Each structure stands twice: as structure tokens, then as C-alpha cells.
Amino acid sequence: MSELVETKFFTSSAPFVLRDGSVLPECQIAYETWGQLKADGSNAILLFHALSGSHHAAGKNPHIPGVDSLWQPEMHDGWWEEMIGPGKALDTNEFFIICANYLGGCYGTTGPSSIHPETGRPWGSAFPHISAADQVEAAVLLLDGLGIGKLHAVIGPSVGGLLALTFATRHPDRVERVVSIAAGFKTTVLNRLILFEQILAIENDPNFNGGNYYDAMPPLYGLALARMISHKTFVHLDAIERRARQDIVQDKDTLSWYQVRDQFQSYMLHQGKKFVRRFDANTYLRIIDMWSRFDAVAEGDAQSPCELLGRAAQAGQRWLVFSIDSDFCFYPEEQADLTLHLERAEVSATQITVHSDKGHDSFLLEPHLYSPQLSWLLKS
């Protein structure tokens, strides 16, 4: 049985200033930890979660104060349960692991559904845009609050890999090892277009109301469609074919004229409708907007990739880059590009290609393919 864990909350003592000049009068960060922090703080590992994930990476957490109905039963078990714990890749006998919910999130960190202290109403459309640099500075705020100066490692899968890269280059002297899993260096044109389709899906839901929907019906159809657009990049098409049930479920609440024709359409519709029960549309928009605009050089306030990653080389960082050969979300070429930039900057880097038929979600579904190399880096 999984060990029970509780979400903790850190609140900044001063207003949080974002990169674009916007100000959050209050900033609360929801996070969880595993293991024991050494007196000198030298065994801390910061873990960034994926796009629609949460800070709950391991153990069982049936309740988060203030999150209400979004914390669905499928979220109660940690998303990296097989990677975090005694004797596992992120060995809690040796390391202290921290994972925080993103700024703009809907699982306890200040976001669009949070109450604006000056109006007494949810932020909604007034909540600012968030950059990768903002996410990193929020994480630094949390680390400072925990008394952690330098990390043993920073790890990030998927969108979390973009943040691990940004942390390592904005604060190179605060981390020794960096692990990027199925991520990249700069968001591709293809991903920007796919993300734009998702933005349009939400924006054009008649219930979206510019983001001010918290006292009415939320944009469920728009968010479901956005998830369906993204889901086919997270899961390999062969895996979708295996997962899709043979029975076809018609949905008259969603479709008035069209008839669902096959089990694949039925499967995708189910995925979209399931997702809206556990996520907030405004949060989704903030995170995919951050992803769409991601450029490591710009987020690190550098002039070139070599200048940016030269900081990592000077700090003596060691990098491990994972690539998944069946990934349709962050294509393997993106990790090759990241590794090339690291090598040109003379950063110590190792790239591992994982052979999988699971697609982008392999890092969630097949921990055994990542554990040996991850353990090697963390314990060497």
C-alpha cells in the first residue's frame, strides 16, 4: 500500500513580480516532499512535472485543501510512484525530493481560479501570462524558503524538461546534475501550431467568457477538445489502437448530428471528457502558452545557445538527456538539438534513446527503461 502524503503550502512574504512586470500580491506554492533533507541541504532534488500533472509524484494523497472536485480519484496515486521511494531511482534513503505545482496551476498554487486579494473574486482573465523563467523563480522562492542552496539535481520530463533547462541556466551555481526527459531546447513550429489549435478550442467555447467563468458553467467542451488534440501526441497511435474499447459509445450531449463511427473516436471523446473533471481551462491555457513561447536562450536572458549553456559548463554541471524513439510530442530530433548545443558549449552530457512503442508517455508508463541511467547519474 502506498504511503500517505500531504500537500504542503509555501506563501511568499512579498509580492511576486513576473518577468513581464505583472505582480501577484500573494503567491502560494503547493508542494510535496519525500525523504529527509540533510543538515547541509546537499541531497535535495527538484522535480518539475509535465503539462497537466501535479506536485503529487509519489504516495497516496486523497485530499488537497481548497482544490475541491478537481482532485479526482485518478490523481490520488503519485504519477511517478515507481521512480520515487526507498531503493528506487530517486532513492528516498539518500535524497530529499521536492515537487511543486506550477504557478498558474489549479492544484493549490496561486492561479486563475485563486481568489484575487484585492477583489475577493477569482483572478480569471486578470491572471497574467506565465513564462518558464517565472516558473523557475517561483521554484527558487520555494527552495529559499526550505533553506536549500544548491541542488544535487534538477529533473524534468516533457514540459518539466523545459523548466529543468531554464533552472540550470538561470541559476547554474545552484545545481550539479540536470536530467531532461523527452523535452527540447526551443518549441518547434509544429508544436506551436498544435498548441494554438488547443488555445482556439478553449477560446471559442461559448462558456469561456474570456476566462471569467467561475460563477457559471466552465468551458468543458473547449477544454475536452484541447485535450483530444494533445492526447494523440502524448500516446503513440499503436497504443491508442490497443487501448480503444471495441464498443462505441454515442454521446448525444456532445454531438447532435454526427454519429461516432469507430472505437477510436469513442476513445478520444472519453479521454477529453475525463480530463475536464480534473483540470481548469485557464490553467491549461497558461501552461500551453508558456510552452508555446519557450526559447531557452530568451528564458535565460542570453544572446546565444553557446553563451547560455556556457554557464552550465562553467558550473561543472553534468547532464543526462533522455529521448524516446516513438515520441510524437517532443520528437527525438529535439533532444538531439539540445545535446548538440550542450556539446558545443563543452558541457558534460550523455544522451540516452529509449526504445518504446508507448510514445511520449513512456516516461510515465515504463519507469524501468529510465531507472538504471537515472540512478547512475544521481549516485555518481
C-alpha positions in Angstrom: 0.0 0.0 0.0 1.3 3.5 -0.9 2.4 5.7 1.9 0.1 8.6 2.7 1.5 12.0 1.9 0.1 15.5 2.4 0.4 18.6 0.3 2.3 21.5 2.0 2.0 25.1 1.2 4.6 27.9 1.0 3.5 31.5 0.8 5.8 34.3 -0.2 6.3 37.1 2.2 6.4 39.7 -0.5 4.6 40.3 -3.8 5.8 38.1 -6.7 7.0 40.1 -9.7 6.7 38.3 -13.0 9.0 38.7 -16.0 6.6 40.9 -17.9 6.2 43.3 -15.0 2.9 41.9 -13.7 2.6 41.5 -9.9 1.0 38.8 -7.8 0.2 40.4 -4.5 0.3 36.9 -2.9 2.0 33.8 -4.1 1.2 30.4 -2.6 3.0 27.3 -3.8 1.7 23.8 -3.3 4.3 21.1 -3.0 5.2 17.7 -1.6 8.5 16.2 -0.4 9.9 12.7 0.1 12.9 11.6 2.1 14.9 13.6 4.7 16.9 16.7 3.9 20.4 16.6 5.2 21.6 19.4 7.6 23.7 20.9 4.8 20.9 20.6 2.2 23.2 18.7 -0.2 20.9 15.9 -1.1 17.9 17.8 -2.5 16.4 17.0 -5.9 13.9 19.3 -7.6 11.4 17.6 -9.8 9.3 19.5 -12.4 6.1 17.8 -13.5 4.6 17.6 -17.0 2.0 19.8 -18.6 -1.2 18.6 -16.9 0.5 16.8 -14.0 0.8 17.9 -10.4 3.1 18.1 -7.5 1.8 14.8 -6.2 4.5 12.5 -7.7 4.6 9.6 -5.2 2.5 8.0 -2.4 -1.3 8.4 -1.9 -2.9 11.8 -1.3 -6.7 11.6 -1.2 -7.3 15.3 -0.4 -5.8 18.7 -1.1 -7.3 21.6 0.8 -9.1 24.1 -1.4 -8.8 22.0 -4.6 -12.3 20.5 -4.2 -13.7 18.5 -7.1 -10.7 18.7 -9.4 -8.8 16.3 -7.3 -10.3 13.2 -8.9 -9.6 9.6 -7.7 -7.2 9.1 -10.6 -4.9 11.8 -9.1 -4.7 10.2 -5.6 -1.8 8.0 -6.6 1.5 9.7 -7.5 2.4 10.0 -11.2 6.0 8.7 -10.7 5.3 6.1 -8.0 7.7 3.6 -9.4 10.6 6.1 -9.5 10.4 7.6 -6.0 11.0 5.7 -2.8 13.4 3.6 -0.9 15.8 1.8 -3.3 14.2 3.3 -6.4 15.8 5.6 -8.9 15.0 8.7 -6.8 16.1 6.9 -3.7 14.5 8.4 -0.6 17.0 6.7 1.6 19.6 9.1 0.1 17.7 12.0 -1.4 15.2 14.6 -0.5 12.8 15.1 -3.4 10.7 18.2 -3.9 7.9 18.7 -6.5 5.8 21.8 -6.7 2.6 22.6 -8.6 3.2 25.2 -11.3 2.4 28.9 -10.9 -0.9 29.4 -12.6 -1.9 25.9 -11.5 -5.1 24.5 -10.2 -3.9 22.1 -7.5 -3.1 24.6 -4.7 -0.6 27.0 -6.2 -1.8 30.5 -7.0 -3.6 30.5 -10.4 -6.5 31.9 -12.3 -9.0 30.1 -10.0 -7.4 31.6 -6.9 -9.0 34.5 -5.1 -7.6 37.9 -6.0 -6.9 39.5 -2.6 -8.0 42.9 -3.9 -11.3 41.9 -5.4 -12.3 38.9 -3.4 -13.2 37.1 -6.6 -11.3 34.5 -8.7 -8.5 36.0 -10.9 -10.0 34.6 -14.1 -8.9 36.6 -17.1 -6.9 39.0 -15.0 -4.3 36.4 -14.1 -1.2 37.2 -16.0 0.8 35.2 -18.6 3.5 33.0 -17.2 6.9 32.3 -18.6 9.3 29.4 -18.0 11.6 31.9 -16.2 8.7 32.8 -13.9 8.1 29.1 -13.0 11.8 28.8 -12.2 11.9 31.9 -10.0 8.8 30.6 -8.1 10.7 27.3 -7.5 13.8 29.3 -6.3 11.5 31.1 -3.9 10.3 27.8 -2.5 13.9 26.4 -2.3 15.0 29.5 -0.4 12.1 29.0 2.0 13.2 25.5 2.6 16.7 26.6 3.2 18.1 24.8 0.2 21.0 26.5 -1.5 22.4 24.0 -4.1 20.5 21.1 -5.6 22.0 17.7 -6.1 19.9 17.5 -9.2 17.0 19.0 -11.1 14.8 16.7 -13.2 12.0 17.4 -15.6 10.0 15.2 -18.0 8.2 16.8 -21.0 7.3 20.4 -20.3 9.1 19.9 -17.0 12.3 19.3 -19.0 12.0 22.8 -20.4 11.9 24.1 -16.8 14.8 22.0 -15.7 16.8 23.5 -18.6 15.7 27.0 -17.6 16.6 26.4 -13.9 20.0 25.1 -14.8 20.9 28.1 -17.0 19.3 30.8 -14.9 20.9 29.5 -11.7 23.8 27.4 -12.8 25.6 27.5 -9.5 22.6 26.1 -7.7 22.5 22.6 -9.3 25.1 19.9 -10.0 23.1 17.4 -12.2 20.4 18.0 -14.8 18.0 15.5 -16.3 15.9 16.4 -19.3 13.4 13.7 -20.3 11.6 13.9 -23.7 11.9 17.7 -23.9 13.8 20.1 -26.1 15.6 23.4 -26.4 13.1 25.6 -28.3 9.4 25.0 -29.1 9.1 23.8 -32.7 6.8 25.4 -35.2 4.7 22.2 -35.3 4.1 22.2 -31.6 3.3 25.9 -31.7 0.6 25.2 -34.2 -0.8 22.2 -32.3 -0.9 24.4 -29.1 -2.6 27.2 -31.0 -5.3 24.8 -32.1 -5.9 24.0 -28.4 -6.0 27.6 -27.5 -8.6 28.3 -30.2 -10.7 25.3 -29.0 -10.9 26.8 -25.5 -11.3 30.4 -26.6 -14.2 29.5 -28.9 -16.2 27.6 -26.3 -19.2 29.9 -25.7 -18.8 29.3 -21.9 -15.2 30.5 -21.8 -16.3 34.2 -21.4 -12.7 35.5 -21.8 -11.7 33.3 -18.8 -14.3 34.6 -16.4 -16.5 31.6 -15.9 -16.0 30.6 -12.3 -19.5 31.6 -11.2 -21.1 29.8 -14.2 -20.7 26.8 -16.5 -17.0 26.3 -17.4 -15.8 25.7 -21.0 -15.9 21.9 -20.8 -16.3 21.2 -24.5 -13.4 23.5 -25.4 -11.1 22.0 -22.8 -12.1 18.5 -23.8 -11.4 19.2 -27.5 -8.0 20.8 -26.5 -7.1 17.6 -24.6 -8.1 15.4 -27.5 -5.9 17.5 -29.8 -2.9 17.0 -27.5 -3.6 13.4 -26.4 -2.8 12.0 -29.8 0.8 13.4 -29.5 1.3 12.0 -26.0 0.2 8.5 -26.8 1.6 6.5 -29.7 -1.1 5.7 -32.3 -0.4 2.0 -31.9 -1.0 2.3 -28.2 -4.3 4.2 -28.9 -5.3 1.3 -31.1 -4.6 -1.2 -28.3 -6.4 0.9 -25.6 -9.5 1.7 -27.6 -12.5 -0.3 -26.5 -14.4 -2.2 -29.2 -17.7 -0.9 -28.0 -18.7 2.5 -29.4 -20.3 5.0 -27.0 -22.6 7.6 -28.6 -22.8 10.9 -26.7 -25.9 12.9 -27.6 -24.8 15.6 -25.0 -21.8 16.4 -27.1 -22.8 15.5 -30.7 -26.3 16.3 -32.1 -25.9 15.4 -35.7 -22.7 13.3 -36.1 -22.6 9.7 -35.1 -19.4 8.4 -33.5 -18.1 5.9 -36.2 -15.5 3.8 -34.5 -13.9 2.9 -31.2 -11.0 5.3 -31.7 -13.3 8.3 -31.9 -15.1 7.0 -28.9 -11.8 6.5 -27.0 -10.7 10.1 -27.7 -14.0 11.6 -26.7 -13.8 9.6 -23.4 -10.3 11.0 -22.8 -11.4 14.6 -23.3 -14.5 14.2 -21.1 -12.4 12.5 -18.4 -9.8 15.3 -18.4 -12.2 18.2 -17.8 -13.2 16.7 -14.5 -9.7 17.2 -13.1 -8.3 20.3 -14.8 -9.1 24.0 -15.2 -9.2 25.6 -18.6 -7.5 28.8 -17.5 -4.6 26.9 -16.0 -4.3 24.8 -19.2 -4.1 28.0 -21.3 -1.4 29.5 -19.1 0.8 26.4 -19.3 0.5 25.8 -23.0 1.1 29.5 -23.7 4.3 29.2 -21.7 5.2 26.1 -23.7 4.4 27.7 -27.0 6.7 30.7 -26.3 9.6 28.7 -24.9 13.0 29.5 -26.2 15.8 28.5 -23.8 18.1 31.4 -24.9 15.4 34.0 -24.3 14.3 32.5 -21.0 17.9 32.6 -19.8 18.4 36.2 -20.9 21.3 35.0 -23.1 22.4 36.0 -26.6 23.2 32.6 -28.0 22.9 28.9 -27.1 26.7 28.8 -26.5 26.6 31.7 -24.1 23.6 30.2 -22.3 25.0 26.7 -21.9 28.5 28.0 -21.2 27.1 28.8 -17.8 26.4 25.1 -17.3 29.9 24.2 -18.4 31.5 26.8 -16.1 29.4 25.5 -13.2 30.6 21.9 -13.9 27.1 20.5 -14.4 26.5 17.0 -15.7 23.6 16.4 -18.0 21.5 13.3 -18.9 19.2 13.7 -21.8 16.5 11.1 -22.5 15.0 10.7 -25.9 12.0 8.4 -26.9 12.2 7.0 -30.4 8.4 6.8 -30.8 7.7 10.3 -29.4 5.2 12.4 -31.4 5.2 15.3 -28.9 8.8 16.1 -28.5 10.4 14.4 -31.4 13.8 12.8 -31.0 15.4 15.5 -33.2 14.6 18.0 -30.4 16.7 16.1 -27.9 19.5 15.7 -30.5 19.4 19.5 -30.9 19.7 20.0 -27.2 22.6 17.6 -26.9 24.4 19.3 -29.8 24.1 22.7 -28.0 25.4 21.1 -24.8 28.4 19.5 -26.6 29.2 22.8 -28.4 29.3 24.5 -25.1 31.5 21.7 -23.7 29.0 20.6 -21.1 29.4 17.1 -19.8 26.3 15.4 -21.4 25.0 11.9 -22.1 22.0 11.2 -24.3 20.1 8.0 -24.0 17.5 6.9 -26.6 14.7 4.8 -25.1 13.2 2.3 -27.5 9.5 2.1 -26.8 6.1 1.7 -28.5 4.4 3.8 -25.9 5.3 7.2 -27.3 5.8 10.4 -25.3 4.1 8.9 -22.2 6.8 6.2 -21.9 8.4 8.0 -19.0 5.2 7.6 -17.1 4.4 4.0 -18.2 7.8 2.4 -18.3 10.0 3.6 -15.4 12.3 0.5 -15.7 13.6 2.0 -19.0 14.8 5.1 -17.2 15.8 3.9 -13.7 19.3 2.5 -14.3 20.7 5.5 -16.1 19.0 7.9 -13.7 20.4 6.0 -10.7 23.8 6.1 -12.3 23.8 9.9 -12.7 22.4 10.6 -9.2 24.8 8.3 -7.4 28.0 9.1 -9.3 
